[in-house]
Amino acid sequence: MAYQSINPNDGKLLKTFVGITDIELESILVTANASFESWRFETFVQRAKVVARAAAIMRERIEELARLATLEMGKLIAEARGEVLLSADILDYYAKNAECFLAPERLSPSTGEAEVMSTPIGVLFGVQPWNFPYYQLARFAAPNLMAGNVVMVKHSSSVPQCAMAFEKLWQDAGAPAGVYSNLLVSYDQVNRIIDDPRVKGVALTGSADAGISVAARAGQNLKKSTMELGGSDAFIVLEDAELDKSVAWAVWAKMNNTGQCCIAAKRLIVVEELAERFLEKFQAAMMVLVPGDPMDKTTTLGPLSTEAALVQLLSQVNEAVANGATLVLGGKRIDRPGSFMQATILTNIKPDNPAFRKEFFGPVALFFRVKNEDEAVALANDSDFGLGGSVFTKDISRGKRVANRMDTGMVFINHPTWTATDLPFGGIKNSGYGRELSKMGIQEFVNKKLIRTESIDAPA
């Protein structure tokens, strides 16, 4: 399998990397397994030195790392810098808090003593996507390394240089060989890794189809897995919301990372009292986005990550229009080098339109008008996905009521769904299962071991 860096800004091939052989993969597995047997017994303080050093190196290399992300997947350079800093924060967060998060839990049995210990389970395998090429790795690696596990990662084939740069962080931070391994492997080799008895857990961030495949394979091997999959997040605007601020957040929520974000606001659901004015202002804001070189700080609309991603999104828009949707704005390729698409708005999307249930991963907003709060909630929940969502209203108690009715893993009030080191991240339904980040994220791949002490003379 070829791993290629192609600059989506101009379509030029940067570098090609050859995948590893089965013999090389076996050597990496042997090293990782052996590394676990020592890393698991390192103290939290010793592990934290390595993880915190990796965070410091990320900050030192911010320009180098950000530039790689922009070159390989087209992220605006300012957003790329922000991702590097967020990733470093995640590493620091777990370096500082892991010992507290995994402290023994004392129980109070009727007789004797009992406690629950959190112990590492072994070699973990992660399959990660291209859209946040460092953040995705950081939120998988940091908690699990601090828990005493070791990790192996298959990153997306379109961001191999980012993957290699992240692996080098750990080498330069002093991590023992095998604690963190980047794998340039094929899909057949992915199955071999999941099947391998030395691998004890599997995590994937990606599409629902990829999740079905990887989760099934893990299940066949009775291995714990977590799945962070797609989303079609609702951005609900109630009639009492602050219009201008809601519009500004809607543009950010839809267009951050050129819309290539699992928690992007993909469905704008606006109560009819505000709908016309909201759409007018939202359209005006989308129209002034400036396409261009993502290295240029004046660019506000970057390219899609790959040519294939652009072609797929254009096809989805055409299919939506052919099935009755109204194209309010955009919908076309931008006439310039690279994989650029116009900022796009679709309305009048009926339930029988394929677009109603699909995820649009890019600069395409689906706009819906509803009569009231109840219709907004019903429409938000009428989705195969359940990752995140947001509600805009001046009445916070009302916002919390609506949030409680939404079938998602996360809901933000008066702010787009986003991520932070100390907030759990994950969804339900076809958006997957399990949680990353926060105290919850470090609990997924540890053994909750009960240790019970009782008098030898106690009755059975």
NORRA-V38669 format. One record per residue. N is the residue number from 1. PHI is phi in radians with two decimals (999 if undefined). BURIAL is + if it has 9 or more other ideal C-beta (glycine too) atoms within 8 Angstrom, else -. Layout:
BEGIN
n=N phi=PHI burial=BURIAL
n=N phi=PHI burial=BURIAL
END
This chain:
BEGIN
n=1 phi=999 burial=-
n=2 phi=-1.52 burial=-
n=3 phi=-1.87 burial=+
n=4 phi=-2.18 burial=+
n=5 phi=-1.65 burial=+
n=6 phi=-2.16 burial=+
n=7 phi=-1.27 burial=+
n=8 phi=-1.25 burial=+
n=9 phi=-1.26 burial=+
n=10 phi=-2.37 burial=-
n=11 phi=1.36 burial=+
n=12 phi=-1.50 burial=-
n=13 phi=-1.26 burial=-
n=14 phi=-1.61 burial=+
n=15 phi=-2.70 burial=-
n=16 phi=-2.15 burial=-
n=17 phi=-2.19 burial=+
n=18 phi=-1.53 burial=-
n=19 phi=-1.15 burial=+
n=20 phi=-1.39 burial=+
n=21 phi=-1.46 burial=-
n=22 phi=-1.09 burial=-
n=23 phi=-1.15 burial=-
n=24 phi=-1.14 burial=-
n=25 phi=-1.09 burial=+
n=26 phi=-1.06 burial=-
n=27 phi=-1.09 burial=-
n=28 phi=-1.15 burial=+
n=29 phi=-1.10 burial=+
n=30 phi=-1.06 burial=-
n=31 phi=-1.13 burial=+
n=32 phi=-1.09 burial=+
n=33 phi=-1.12 burial=+
n=34 phi=-1.18 burial=+
n=35 phi=-1.11 burial=+
n=36 phi=-1.03 burial=+
n=37 phi=-1.13 burial=-
n=38 phi=-1.79 burial=+
n=39 phi=-1.07 burial=+
n=40 phi=-1.09 burial=+
n=41 phi=-1.74 burial=-
n=42 phi=-1.18 burial=-
n=43 phi=-1.28 burial=-
n=44 phi=-1.04 burial=+
n=45 phi=-1.10 burial=-
n=46 phi=-1.18 burial=-
n=47 phi=-1.13 burial=+
n=48 phi=-1.09 burial=+
n=49 phi=-1.05 burial=+
n=50 phi=-1.20 burial=+
n=51 phi=-1.15 burial=+
n=52 phi=-1.16 burial=+
n=53 phi=-1.14 burial=+
n=54 phi=-1.07 burial=+
n=55 phi=-1.08 burial=+
n=56 phi=-1.10 burial=+
n=57 phi=-1.14 burial=+
n=58 phi=-1.02 burial=+
n=59 phi=-1.17 burial=+
n=60 phi=-1.13 burial=-
n=61 phi=-1.82 burial=+
n=62 phi=-0.98 burial=+
n=63 phi=-1.21 burial=-
n=64 phi=-1.11 burial=-
n=65 phi=-1.22 burial=+
n=66 phi=-1.10 burial=+
n=67 phi=-1.07 burial=+
n=68 phi=-1.07 burial=+
n=69 phi=-1.10 burial=+
n=70 phi=-1.17 burial=+
n=71 phi=-1.15 burial=+
n=72 phi=-1.49 burial=+
n=73 phi=-2.30 burial=+
n=74 phi=1.44 burial=+
n=75 phi=-1.11 burial=+
n=76 phi=-0.97 burial=+
n=77 phi=-1.04 burial=+
n=78 phi=-1.14 burial=-
n=79 phi=-1.18 burial=+
n=80 phi=-1.13 burial=+
n=81 phi=-1.09 burial=+
n=82 phi=-1.06 burial=-
n=83 phi=-1.15 burial=+
n=84 phi=-1.06 burial=+
n=85 phi=-1.16 burial=+
n=86 phi=-1.07 burial=+
n=87 phi=-1.11 burial=+
n=88 phi=-1.11 burial=+
n=89 phi=-1.08 burial=+
n=90 phi=-1.11 burial=+
n=91 phi=-1.06 burial=+
n=92 phi=-1.11 burial=+
n=93 phi=-1.02 burial=+
n=94 phi=-1.35 burial=+
n=95 phi=-1.05 burial=+
n=96 phi=-1.45 burial=-
n=97 phi=-1.96 burial=+
n=98 phi=-1.03 burial=+
n=99 phi=-1.07 burial=+
n=100 phi=-1.17 burial=-
n=101 phi=-1.07 burial=+
n=102 phi=-1.85 burial=+
n=103 phi=-1.09 burial=-
n=104 phi=-0.98 burial=-
n=105 phi=-1.78 burial=-
n=106 phi=-1.34 burial=-
n=107 phi=-1.84 burial=-
n=108 phi=-2.21 burial=-
n=109 phi=-1.20 burial=-
n=110 phi=-1.14 burial=-
n=111 phi=-2.44 burial=-
n=112 phi=1.21 burial=+
n=113 phi=-2.29 burial=-
n=114 phi=-2.73 burial=+
n=115 phi=-2.61 burial=+
n=116 phi=-1.92 burial=+
n=117 phi=-1.74 burial=+
n=118 phi=-1.88 burial=+
n=119 phi=-2.05 burial=+
n=120 phi=-1.17 burial=+
n=121 phi=-1.92 burial=+
n=122 phi=2.41 burial=+
n=123 phi=-1.39 burial=+
n=124 phi=-1.97 burial=+
n=125 phi=-2.07 burial=+
n=126 phi=-2.06 burial=+
n=127 phi=-1.96 burial=+
n=128 phi=-2.17 burial=+
n=129 phi=-1.64 burial=-
n=130 phi=-1.53 burial=+
n=131 phi=-1.22 burial=+
n=132 phi=-2.29 burial=+
n=133 phi=-1.18 burial=+
n=134 phi=-1.88 burial=+
n=135 phi=-1.01 burial=+
n=136 phi=-1.07 burial=+
n=137 phi=-1.23 burial=+
n=138 phi=-1.09 burial=+
n=139 phi=-1.31 burial=+
n=140 phi=-1.51 burial=+
n=141 phi=-1.28 burial=+
n=142 phi=-0.99 burial=+
n=143 phi=-1.15 burial=+
n=144 phi=-1.30 burial=+
n=145 phi=-1.17 burial=+
n=146 phi=-1.18 burial=+
n=147 phi=-1.31 burial=+
n=148 phi=1.82 burial=+
n=149 phi=-1.38 burial=+
n=150 phi=-2.08 burial=+
n=151 phi=-2.22 burial=+
n=152 phi=-2.14 burial=+
n=153 phi=-2.27 burial=+
n=154 phi=-1.76 burial=+
n=155 phi=-1.52 burial=+
n=156 phi=-1.05 burial=+
n=157 phi=-1.20 burial=+
n=158 phi=-1.62 burial=+
n=159 phi=-2.24 burial=+
n=160 phi=-1.14 burial=+
n=161 phi=-1.22 burial=+
n=162 phi=-1.10 burial=+
n=163 phi=-1.08 burial=+
n=164 phi=-1.20 burial=+
n=165 phi=-1.12 burial=+
n=166 phi=-1.22 burial=+
n=167 phi=-1.08 burial=+
n=168 phi=-1.12 burial=-
n=169 phi=-0.92 burial=+
n=170 phi=-1.23 burial=+
n=171 phi=-1.08 burial=-
n=172 phi=-1.25 burial=-
n=173 phi=-1.44 burial=+
n=174 phi=1.64 burial=-
n=175 phi=-1.18 burial=+
n=176 phi=-1.05 burial=-
n=177 phi=-0.95 burial=-
n=178 phi=1.63 burial=+
n=179 phi=-1.22 burial=+
n=180 phi=-2.31 burial=+
n=181 phi=-2.23 burial=+
n=182 phi=-1.60 burial=+
n=183 phi=-2.05 burial=+
n=184 phi=-1.61 burial=+
n=185 phi=-2.08 burial=+
n=186 phi=-1.51 burial=-
n=187 phi=-1.14 burial=-
n=188 phi=-1.12 burial=-
n=189 phi=-1.20 burial=+
n=190 phi=-1.02 burial=+
n=191 phi=-1.10 burial=+
n=192 phi=-1.09 burial=+
n=193 phi=-1.13 burial=+
n=194 phi=-1.10 burial=+
n=195 phi=-1.26 burial=-
n=196 phi=-1.15 burial=-
n=197 phi=-1.13 burial=-
n=198 phi=-1.30 burial=+
n=199 phi=-1.58 burial=+
n=200 phi=-1.86 burial=+
n=201 phi=-2.74 burial=+
n=202 phi=-2.37 burial=+
n=203 phi=-2.24 burial=+
n=204 phi=-2.36 burial=+
n=205 phi=-2.09 burial=+
n=206 phi=3.02 burial=+
n=207 phi=-1.36 burial=-
n=208 phi=-1.09 burial=+
n=209 phi=-1.10 burial=-
n=210 phi=-1.13 burial=+
n=211 phi=-1.10 burial=+
n=212 phi=-1.03 burial=-
n=213 phi=-1.15 burial=-
n=214 phi=-1.25 burial=+
n=215 phi=-1.12 burial=+
n=216 phi=-1.10 burial=-
n=217 phi=-1.12 burial=+
n=218 phi=-1.09 burial=+
n=219 phi=-1.09 burial=+
n=220 phi=-1.06 burial=-
n=221 phi=-1.76 burial=-
n=222 phi=0.94 burial=-
n=223 phi=-1.96 burial=+
n=224 phi=-1.06 burial=+
n=225 phi=-2.49 burial=+
n=226 phi=-2.22 burial=+
n=227 phi=-2.31 burial=+
n=228 phi=-1.96 burial=+
n=229 phi=-1.94 burial=+
n=230 phi=-1.27 burial=+
n=231 phi=-2.65 burial=+
n=232 phi=-2.42 burial=+
n=233 phi=-1.08 burial=+
n=234 phi=-1.56 burial=+
n=235 phi=-2.05 burial=+
n=236 phi=-1.56 burial=+
n=237 phi=-2.08 burial=+
n=238 phi=-1.48 burial=+
n=239 phi=-1.17 burial=-
n=240 phi=-1.72 burial=-
n=241 phi=-1.27 burial=+
n=242 phi=-1.33 burial=-
n=243 phi=-1.05 burial=+
n=244 phi=-1.08 burial=-
n=245 phi=-1.20 burial=-
n=246 phi=-1.12 burial=+
n=247 phi=-1.10 burial=+
n=248 phi=-1.03 burial=+
n=249 phi=-1.20 burial=+
n=250 phi=-1.11 burial=+
n=251 phi=-1.09 burial=+
n=252 phi=-1.11 burial=+
n=253 phi=-1.14 burial=+
n=254 phi=-1.43 burial=+
n=255 phi=-1.80 burial=+
n=256 phi=-0.98 burial=+
n=257 phi=1.02 burial=+
n=258 phi=0.96 burial=+
n=259 phi=1.36 burial=+
n=260 phi=-1.62 burial=+
n=261 phi=-2.51 burial=+
n=262 phi=-1.11 burial=+
n=263 phi=-1.83 burial=+
n=264 phi=-1.10 burial=+
n=265 phi=-1.34 burial=+
n=266 phi=-1.54 burial=+
n=267 phi=-2.20 burial=+
n=268 phi=-1.54 burial=+
n=269 phi=-2.02 burial=+
n=270 phi=-2.13 burial=+
n=271 phi=-1.10 burial=+
n=272 phi=-1.01 burial=-
n=273 phi=-1.04 burial=-
n=274 phi=-1.89 burial=+
n=275 phi=-0.99 burial=+
n=276 phi=-1.14 burial=-
n=277 phi=-1.18 burial=-
n=278 phi=-1.08 burial=+
n=279 phi=-1.09 burial=+
n=280 phi=-1.07 burial=-
n=281 phi=-1.25 burial=+
n=282 phi=-1.13 burial=+
n=283 phi=-1.08 burial=+
n=284 phi=-1.07 burial=-
n=285 phi=-1.21 burial=+
n=286 phi=-1.21 burial=+
n=287 phi=-1.19 burial=-
n=288 phi=-1.66 burial=-
n=289 phi=-1.13 burial=+
n=290 phi=-1.88 burial=-
n=291 phi=-1.30 burial=+
n=292 phi=2.94 burial=-
n=293 phi=-1.05 burial=-
n=294 phi=-1.15 burial=+
n=295 phi=-1.34 burial=-
n=296 phi=-1.49 burial=-
n=297 phi=-1.14 burial=-
n=298 phi=-1.47 burial=-
n=299 phi=-1.26 burial=+
n=300 phi=-2.11 burial=-
n=301 phi=-2.34 burial=+
n=302 phi=-1.53 burial=+
n=303 phi=-1.39 burial=+
n=304 phi=-1.20 burial=+
n=305 phi=-1.14 burial=+
n=306 phi=-2.53 burial=+
n=307 phi=-1.12 burial=+
n=308 phi=-1.09 burial=-
n=309 phi=-1.12 burial=+
n=310 phi=-1.12 burial=+
n=311 phi=-1.05 burial=-
n=312 phi=-1.13 burial=-
n=313 phi=-1.19 burial=+
n=314 phi=-1.06 burial=+
n=315 phi=-1.12 burial=-
n=316 phi=-1.11 burial=+
n=317 phi=-1.12 burial=+
n=318 phi=-1.08 burial=+
n=319 phi=-1.13 burial=+
n=320 phi=-1.08 burial=+
n=321 phi=-1.16 burial=+
n=322 phi=-1.10 burial=-
n=323 phi=-1.80 burial=+
n=324 phi=1.90 burial=-
n=325 phi=-1.23 burial=+
n=326 phi=-1.76 burial=-
n=327 phi=-1.54 burial=+
n=328 phi=-1.46 burial=+
n=329 phi=-2.67 burial=+
n=330 phi=1.25 burial=+
n=331 phi=1.59 burial=+
n=332 phi=-2.13 burial=-
n=333 phi=-1.23 burial=-
n=334 phi=-1.48 burial=-
n=335 phi=-1.36 burial=-
n=336 phi=-2.89 burial=-
n=337 phi=-1.06 burial=-
n=338 phi=1.64 burial=+
n=339 phi=-1.74 burial=+
n=340 phi=-1.82 burial=+
n=341 phi=-2.24 burial=+
n=342 phi=-1.10 burial=+
n=343 phi=-1.06 burial=+
n=344 phi=-2.27 burial=+
n=345 phi=-2.28 burial=+
n=346 phi=-2.03 burial=+
n=347 phi=-2.27 burial=+
n=348 phi=0.95 burial=-
n=349 phi=-1.71 burial=+
n=350 phi=-1.52 burial=-
n=351 phi=-1.03 burial=-
n=352 phi=-1.53 burial=-
n=353 phi=-1.41 burial=+
n=354 phi=-0.94 burial=-
n=355 phi=-1.14 burial=+
n=356 phi=-1.07 burial=+
n=357 phi=-1.97 burial=-
n=358 phi=-1.63 burial=-
n=359 phi=-1.59 burial=-
n=360 phi=-1.77 burial=+
n=361 phi=-1.72 burial=-
n=362 phi=2.89 burial=+
n=363 phi=-1.40 burial=+
n=364 phi=-2.17 burial=+
n=365 phi=-1.82 burial=+
n=366 phi=-1.75 burial=+
n=367 phi=-1.93 burial=+
n=368 phi=-2.22 burial=+
n=369 phi=-1.79 burial=-
n=370 phi=-2.33 burial=+
n=371 phi=-1.35 burial=-
n=372 phi=-2.77 burial=-
n=373 phi=-1.03 burial=+
n=374 phi=-1.08 burial=-
n=375 phi=-1.16 burial=+
n=376 phi=-1.08 burial=+
n=377 phi=-1.16 burial=+
n=378 phi=-1.06 burial=-
n=379 phi=-1.20 burial=+
n=380 phi=-1.02 burial=+
n=381 phi=-1.41 burial=+
n=382 phi=-1.44 burial=-
n=383 phi=-2.61 burial=+
n=384 phi=-1.31 burial=-
n=385 phi=-1.73 burial=+
n=386 phi=-2.75 burial=+
n=387 phi=-1.54 burial=+
n=388 phi=-2.34 burial=+
n=389 phi=3.10 burial=+
n=390 phi=-2.56 burial=+
n=391 phi=-2.34 burial=+
n=392 phi=-2.00 burial=+
n=393 phi=-2.86 burial=+
n=394 phi=-1.34 burial=-
n=395 phi=-1.63 burial=-
n=396 phi=-1.11 burial=+
n=397 phi=-1.11 burial=-
n=398 phi=-1.15 burial=+
n=399 phi=-1.03 burial=+
n=400 phi=-1.18 burial=+
n=401 phi=-1.10 burial=-
n=402 phi=-1.12 burial=+
n=403 phi=-1.02 burial=+
n=404 phi=-1.18 burial=-
n=405 phi=-1.54 burial=-
n=406 phi=-1.48 burial=+
n=407 phi=-1.58 burial=-
n=408 phi=-2.51 burial=+
n=409 phi=-1.41 burial=+
n=410 phi=-2.55 burial=+
n=411 phi=-2.44 burial=+
n=412 phi=-1.94 burial=+
n=413 phi=-1.89 burial=+
n=414 phi=1.07 burial=+
n=415 phi=-2.83 burial=-
n=416 phi=-1.14 burial=+
n=417 phi=-1.02 burial=+
n=418 phi=-2.60 burial=-
n=419 phi=-2.21 burial=-
n=420 phi=-2.60 burial=-
n=421 phi=-1.00 burial=+
n=422 phi=-1.76 burial=-
n=423 phi=-2.05 burial=+
n=424 phi=-1.18 burial=+
n=425 phi=-2.22 burial=+
n=426 phi=2.85 burial=+
n=427 phi=-2.41 burial=+
n=428 phi=-2.31 burial=+
n=429 phi=0.94 burial=+
n=430 phi=-1.29 burial=+
n=431 phi=-1.53 burial=+
n=432 phi=1.85 burial=+
n=433 phi=-2.69 burial=-
n=434 phi=1.64 burial=+
n=435 phi=-2.32 burial=+
n=436 phi=-2.09 burial=+
n=437 phi=1.16 burial=+
n=438 phi=1.07 burial=+
n=439 phi=-1.12 burial=-
n=440 phi=-1.18 burial=+
n=441 phi=-1.14 burial=+
n=442 phi=-1.52 burial=+
n=443 phi=-1.56 burial=-
n=444 phi=-1.19 burial=+
n=445 phi=-2.08 burial=+
n=446 phi=-2.22 burial=+
n=447 phi=-1.53 burial=-
n=448 phi=-1.49 burial=-
n=449 phi=-1.64 burial=-
n=450 phi=-1.44 burial=-
n=451 phi=-2.11 burial=-
n=452 phi=-1.99 burial=-
n=453 phi=-2.02 burial=-
n=454 phi=-2.47 burial=-
n=455 phi=-1.10 burial=-
n=456 phi=-1.12 burial=-
n=457 phi=-1.69 burial=-
n=458 phi=-1.16 burial=-
n=459 phi=-1.22 burial=-
n=460 phi=-1.21 burial=-
END
